[in-house]
């Protein structure tokens, strides 16, 4: 009987220690917002860290959709670069390549019409967010034409010194 209590006590300590370590390793929740002056842009409300991972779930895609990922604050006028992730129906994973602030938009290609012109008559259209809702570590947005996109935080590392993350 004493052996059973001892084993139970040790297991309780192991699980509580693992839970405490997991809680220490996870950063604060990642919440998203839609930019007030431009409803095509959505962004995390805090800085992200290298290696943060998100599950991106896309539905009702039309033409060629890409998730554009910009390592810069939403009010940044000239980002150093933009990452384009082709989207497919269903679940994909996104890993943050460098620490800092980010913003995102969803775009699609089409022939002709308004948008950013490219060679061959193609244009890229940033899709406006029609509605959105979010909770800690989850964000769901509906875009025009019924396209939906959700973000779920899989791993978010603790935020480093704020001075390090300023651009």
N, C-alpha and C positions, 0 to 999 in steps of 0.2 A: 504494500500500500504506500509506503513512504517513497519507494522507487517510482511509482506511478505519479505521485504528486511532484517529485523532483523533475521527472521528464516533462510533465505538463508545464511546470514553472520555467524550465529552460526553453521550451518551445514558445511560450508566451513572450519571453525576453527576446528571442530571435525574431519573431514576427513583429514585435513592437519596435525593435531596433531597425529592421528593414523598412518598416513604414516611416519611421523618423528620417532615415537616410533618403528615402524616396521623396519625402516632403521637402527636405533641405535641397535636393538636387533640382527640383522643379521650380521654375521662376513664377512670378505672379501671373494671373490669368491674362490671356491675350483677347482683348475685345476689339471689335472693328467698328468703324463709323463710315458713313457716306459723306463725302465732302459737301459742305453747304453751298458753295459757289459753283460746283461742277458735279452733277449727279452721275457722271460716268466714272468717277474715281471713288474707290473705297480703300481704307487703310487701317492698319492696327493702331490703336491709341497709345501704344508704348513701343519703344525700340525693340528690335528683334536681335537675336544672337546667332552667330555662325552655328549651323547645325540644327537650329530649331526646325521641327518637321510638322507639316500640316497634311491632312487628308483632304483632298479637293474632290468633290463629287459633282459632276456636271450632267445635266439632263436637258432634253429638248434643244439640242444644238442644231444650228443651221449653217450651211456653207462651211467655211473653214474658220473655226473659232480658236483664238489664242488668248491665254492669260498673259497679260503684260505685267512684268514685275520690275518696279523701279526702285533702286536703292537710294532713296532721297525722301525728304519730307514732302507732304502733299503740296506745299506752297513753293517748292523748288522749281525754278524756271528752266534751268539747264542741267539736267542730270548727266553724270559722266557716261552712263550706259543704261540700256534697257534690256531686260531678259525676256524672251518670248517663249512661252511654253505652249505647244500645240495641245489642244484639249480633245479628249475623246469621251464618248458616253461612258458614264460610270466613275469609278474611283481611280484617282491618280494620287501620287505623293509628291510633295514639294518640299525641298530642303533649302533653307536660307544659306546663300553662299558667303555672305560677309555680314558682320555685325553692323547695325545701324537702323535708321528709320526707313520705312518702305511705304510705297503706295502701289495700287493695282488698278488695272482696268481690263475689261473683257472686250475683245474686238473680233470682227469678222470681215472676211474679204467679200467683195461683190464686184460685178462688172458695172462700171459707170456709177452715176449717182453722187451724192455729197459724201465727203470724207477726205482722207488724206490720199492724194493721187500717187500711184506708182507706175512703173513702166508697164506697157501692154494694156492700158486701160483699166487696170485693177485699182480699187480704192480700199482703204482700211477704215472701217467704221467702229468707233468706240460706242459700245452699247450702253444706254442709260439704265441706271438702276430704277426700276419702277416701285419696288417695295423691298424692305429688308427687315430682318429681326436678328437679334443676337443675344447670347448669354455668355457667361465666362467660358472662354475657349471654344465657342461655337458661333458661326455667322452664316446666315442664309439670305441670299439675294435673288430676286426675280428681276430679269431684264426684259426689254421689249421683245416681242414675239414669243414670250413664254419660256425663254431659256432660264434655267435655274442653276445656281452654283452655291455650294456650301463649303465652308472651311471648318475643319475640326482640328484642334491642336492635339498633336500626338506627343511631342516633346517640346518643352519651352524651357530653356536654360535660364538660370538667374541672370538678371540684368547687371552688367558691370558698372563701373564708375561712370556716371552720367557725362562727365567731361570727355571721356574716351569716345562716346557715341555721337557727339555733336558734329554735324557737317557744316 
